[in-house]
């Protein structure tokens, strides 16, 4: 099974990251469109490029077991990795940007740069799997092992300005593993205006240049699509017995909207996208179906839940009175994306109110035939 952790062009500008869990005899096979590095986090794989064997990579039981192997593949390579038992792989990609690639190969621990850096409670072990001195086009890969309680990435630094030798502009993605899995760490991010602290746990992903907006769950879903995050959260609930699936494909036609409405007991539109709502409303009117649309407005001060069309011919909820912004406009370092001023507690409360309306409709005891318009603050 392979799942996407970071999508280039959406979650990051350049970097892509996937995680693959392979059973014995299972293969990961793909034609590499970009420069690709596969880090064997655990287990062993047989690797081949364009039908030619590269050899066997891996052997550790976890990243804490010691340095591991990686497989490098330039763009255009037909890469095949076959697991010799259970194996976990991290697949990183990035565009070459006109730079010359290197040949496909296995990167063994002996090929990597190992260093003990820092001192005291900010000492750590750094394994540079693919650094600037190694044969590759653009991508850089490494592992950092922190003793319990120690700081990493210290002294504090950043990589959003190209000013060598003082600073080099880099896009970064952190993928965290924690031993034992129930442990945690703390990630700090700050700039001239804001300071943010995140709890990070096993398998969390963090992108310094793409901080989370509308965070209602763990930072594991920083920068991910709403649908992907909701699917993961619901699937991991211990009491969940449902088969939860998600799709990030955009809704672009009335036919797609009609298919959604006919295929489910109730469709909930949380996109805050007028074009999606209009497509669903047109399809619902023609089919005699209903859906619920919900959103948070006015920087988290206003919530609306609309039943479309309203039950029993009721009057729709009035149009929201939009208010002037109160929060200063801020943008994320690195990617320049606007930071939403909506506080997480407003999103949580809005979700709880929307769920009550949704459950009421599903059990034929609606709270209100048209929905609800509420001022939260």
N, C-alpha and C positions, 0 to 999 in steps of 0.2 A: 504494500500500500504506500502510495506517495501523496503527501499533502504539501500544499504551497504555504510557506510562511511569509514570504515577501515577494510581491509582484512588481517588477520594474515598470516605471511609468505611472504607477498608482501608489504603492506604498513607499517606493523609493524612486529616485531618478534613474539609476543605472543598475543597481544590484538586484539580482534575483536569488532567492533562497528556498530550497525545498528539503523535506525530510522524508526519507524512504525507509520503511521497515520491510525487510525481505525474509521470507522463510527459506528453509533448506531447499535448494534447487531452483528457487525463483530468480528471475533475471530482471534487471533494469536495463532497458535498451532504448536508445534515442539517438537521433542525429543532432549534434550540437550546433545550434545556430549562433552561439556566442562562445567566447572563451569560458571554459568550464573546469571547475575543480570539484572532485568528489572526495570528501574526507570520510574515511571509514571510522566511525565513532566506536563501533564494536563489531566483532565477528570477522569473517574472512570472505573475500570475493575473488573470483577469477576474472581478470580484466582483459578485454581485447578492444582494439581500435581498427576499424575498417577491415575486420576479419583476421587481423594479426594479433596473436597473443602477446600481451604485455607482461603476463605473469600473475602471481598471487599477491594480493594486498590485504593487510590487516593482521589480526591476531590478538588484539587486546580485548578485554572483557568490558571496559568502559574507558572514557577519557581520563579517568583518575588512575587507571592501571599503568599508564606510561605513555610516551610518544607513540603516535599511530602512523599509518600509511595514508596517502592520498593518491588520486589518479588525476592527472592533468590531460585535457583534451583541447586542441585548438578548434576554432570554428570550422564546420564542415565535416567533422569526424563522426563516424558511425560508432558509437560507444556502447559496449555491452559489458555488464557486470553481473556475474552469477554467484549467488550466495552459497557458501559451503557450510550450511548451518544457519542459525539466526544471525542477521546482520542489520545494523542501523547505519544509514549513510546520510551525510549532509551534502547537498548539491548546491554549489554557489556558481553564479554566472555573472558576466559583465561584458559589455561591448569592448572591442579592441580599440576603436577610435583611430584607425589608420596605423596602429603600431604593429610591428611584425610579431607573429605568434611564435611559440616554441613547439617542438614535436611532442606528440602524445607520449606519456611515460608514467611510470609509477614513482611517486616521491616517497622514499623510505625515510625512517627516522635519521639515518646517517646523512641524508641529503639536506636536513633541516638545520636551522640555526637555533641552538639551545642557549638560554642565558638566565641567570639569576639576577633580577634587577630590584632596585629599591633597598630599603633597610628597615629594621625594626618592624612596626606593625603595618608598613606599606611595602614589604618585600613580597615577591611572587616569582613564579617560574614562567618564563615565556618561551613558547615553541613557535618559531617562525617557519611555518610550513612552506610558504611561498612569499619571499620578500623582494625588495627592489633589486637585490644582487642576483636573484635566481632567473633562470630562463623562462620568461613569460611575457605577455604583452602588457597587461594593465592591472590584472587582478592581484590582490594581496590577501593572504590567508594566514591565520595564526590561532594558537590556543594559549590562554593564560590560566594557570592553576594558582588559585589563591588559598593559603592556609586559612583555617577558620578564624574569623574575626579580623582579618587583614583587609586593608584598602587596596584597590587596584586603580589603574589610570591616575596615579598620584605622582607628582603634583598635578592639580587640576589643569586641564588644557583643552584646546579645541582644534578643529581642522576645517574651518569654513572660509579661510582667507589664503590665497596663494601668495606667500611672501617668504620664499626660501632665503636663507636657511632657518629663519625664525619660525615659520609656520607653513605647512603644506596643505592645500585644500584636498580633502578626501571625503568621500561618502562612506559611512560606516554602518554596519549592522552587527549587533551583539546577539548571540544565541547562547543562552545560559543552561548549564547543567549543574545540578546541586547534589552533593553526597553528604548525608543521606537524602533521598528524594523529598522528604518532608521539611528539609531546611529551607532557608531563604537568605536573600541578600538585600541590600538597599542601593538603589541607583540615584544619584543626585545629578540634576541638570539645572544650570542657571545661566542667566545673561544679565545685562545691565538693568533690566526691569523686573524679572521674575525669578523665583527659585521653586523648583519642583523636586519632590522626593517620591520614588516609586519602590514598592516592594517587588522583588523579582524572585521567582521560584523556578523549579526544574522545568525546562523546555520553554521558558519565556523568551520572547524576542523583543529587543529594544532598538529603536532607531533614533539616535541623538538629534538628527535633523528633521524628524517627523514626529514630534510629540503628540500624544493622544489628545483627541478632542471628544467630548461627550463620553467620558470614561465612566462606565457603570459596573464594570467587572475588573478582572486583574489586568495588569499591563501586558499579559501574554497576547492580547488582541490589539495592541497599539498599532494604529494605521491600517487595520484590516477592515474589510467590508462588513457592514452591519449584519448581513445575512450569514456570513461565515462565522462571526463572533457568536451570534444567537444560536446557531446550530451547535457549535462547540460547547457552549455553556449548558444548553438543555441536554445534550447527549451525556455530559459528564455529571449531571445531577444523579445522586444515588437512588432516588425514587423514580427516575424516568423509566418508563416501559415502552415508550413510543419510538418509532423509526423516524428520526428527524433528518431531513435533507435540506440543502440550500442550493441556490443558484445565483451567480453574480451576473447572469446575462441580462442586459437591459430590456425593458418592456417598450417595444417600439411600434406595435400595431394593434388595432382593435381585435384582430383574430387571436393574438397572444393573450390579450386581456380577457376575452371570452373563454379561452381555454382554461385560464386560471380560475375564473369564477365558477365554471362548470365542474372543475375537478376537485374542489374543496368545499367543506361545509361553510366556511367563512374566510374571506380574504381580508387581511389587515394591511393597509397601506401606511407604512411608516417612512416613506421615502422623502417626504416634504418636497416633492417634485410635482409641480402643477401639471406637467404634461402627462405624467403617469396617472395622476388622479383623474384627469379629463378622459383618458383612454378607458379607465375602469368604469367611470360614470356612464360613458356612452354605451359600453358593453352591458353594464348592469341594467340600464333603462331598456335596452332592446330585448334582453333575456328575461326580464322580470326577476332579477337577482338583486342582492344587496351586498355591500361591503362596508368596512369601517376604515376611516382614515384618521390618523392622529399625528399631531405635531406639537412642538414647543416653540413659542414665538416670543418676541420682545425680550430677547436675552434671558429666557427662562422665567419671565414673569407671567406669561399667559400660556395656558394649555387649552387645546381644543380636541375633542373627539367628535367626529361626525359620522352618523349613520346615513349612508347614501344608497338609494333615496330614503328619506325618513319613513318610519312605519306609519301606516294608517293615514297617509296624507298629511302628516304633521308639518308644521312650518320649519324649514331648515334653521340651524343655528345662525345667528347674525354674523356678519363679516367682522373679523377681528379689527379693532382699532389699533393700528400700528403706532408705537410711541418712539420718540427720538432715542437714539442710543445713549446709554449712561456710562458704559465702560469704554476706556480708551482703546483704540484699534491697535492690535499687536499682531506680529507675524513671527513664525517659527524661524529659528536660525537655520541656515543651510538651504531649505527648500522654499522659504518665503511664503508658505501657505498661511492664510489668516487663521488666528487662533480663536475658536468660538468662546464667547464670554459666558455661555450658558453653564451654570454650576452643576456639578454631578448630582447634587441632591434634588435639583429641579427635574432632571431627567428621570431619576428614580421614582419620584412622586408621580410624574406624568405617566410613567409606565404602569404604576399600580392603579391609577384611576382608569386608564385605558383597558387594563385587564378586567376590571370589574364590569365595564360595559360589554366587553367581548364575551365574558362568561354568561352574563345575563341574556345576551342574544342567543347563545348556543343552547341554553336550557329553556328558551321561550319565556323568560322573565326579564325583559329589557328594563334597564334603569330609567331610560328616557327614550322616547320614540325618535328623537332627532340627534341625540348625543349630549355633549356638555361643553360649555365654554366657561373656563374658570381662571380667575386671577390667582396665581400662586403666591406672589409677593406683593 
